[in-house]
Amino acid sequence: MAFIGYSYDELKSFLLANKDRVKLISKKASAYELLDNAIKKKLGKVTKSDVAELCPSLSISAIEKAIAKMVTEGRLEKMGSGKTTYYVVKL
């Protein structure tokens, strides 16, 4: 019984510490919405791998499509090329 109480306390602590990440992956949201939430949590530049880490439920192609849409809308600015590509949030 003590193990169950300990496990519950550990799970509760983890969820409280990571509630923003849990929200990102627990609700059924579009890739665009998940990307929008993820870039709000990053300062400076954002890469596809940053988004993939913050939104593990998204495929790379979904991330690329959402990023492309934000670039087209003027919300993100593409910097660099190839493997050095990153994006900057435009205010």
HUTA-V120638 format. One record per backbone hydrogen bond with DSSP energy under -0.5 kcal/mol. NH is the residue of the N-H (numbers start at 1). CO is the residue of the C=O. E is the energy in kcal/mol with one decimal. If there is no record, write none. Layout:
NH;CO;E + NH;CO;E
This chain:
5;1;-1.9 + 6;2;-2.4 + 7;3;-2.9 + 8;4;-2.5 + 9;5;-2.2 + 10;6;-2.4 + 11;7;-2.6 + 12;8;-2.7 + 13;9;-2.3 + 14;10;-2.4 + 15;11;-2.7 + 16;12;-2.3 + 17;13;-2.2 + 18;14;-1.8 + 19;16;-0.8 + 22;18;-2.5 + 23;19;-2.1 + 24;20;-1.7 + 25;21;-1.5 + 26;22;-1.8 + 27;23;-1.3 + 29;27;-1.2 + 34;30;-2.5 + 35;31;-2.7 + 36;32;-2.5 + 37;33;-2.3 + 38;34;-2.3 + 39;35;-2.7 + 40;36;-1.0 + 41;37;-0.5 + 41;38;-1.2 + 42;39;-0.7 + 46;87;-2.6 + 51;47;-1.9 + 52;48;-2.6 + 53;49;-1.9 + 54;50;-2.1 + 55;51;-2.5 + 58;55;-2.0 + 63;59;-2.1 + 64;60;-2.7 + 65;61;-2.2 + 66;62;-2.2 + 67;63;-2.7 + 68;64;-2.6 + 69;65;-2.1 + 70;66;-2.1 + 71;67;-2.5 + 72;68;-2.4 + 73;69;-2.1 + 74;70;-0.6 + 74;71;-0.9 + 75;70;-2.5 + 76;70;-1.3 + 77;88;-2.4 + 79;86;-3.0 + 84;81;-1.7 + 85;82;-1.5 + 86;79;-2.4 + 87;46;-2.8 + 88;77;-2.2 + 89;44;-0.6 + 90;75;-2.8
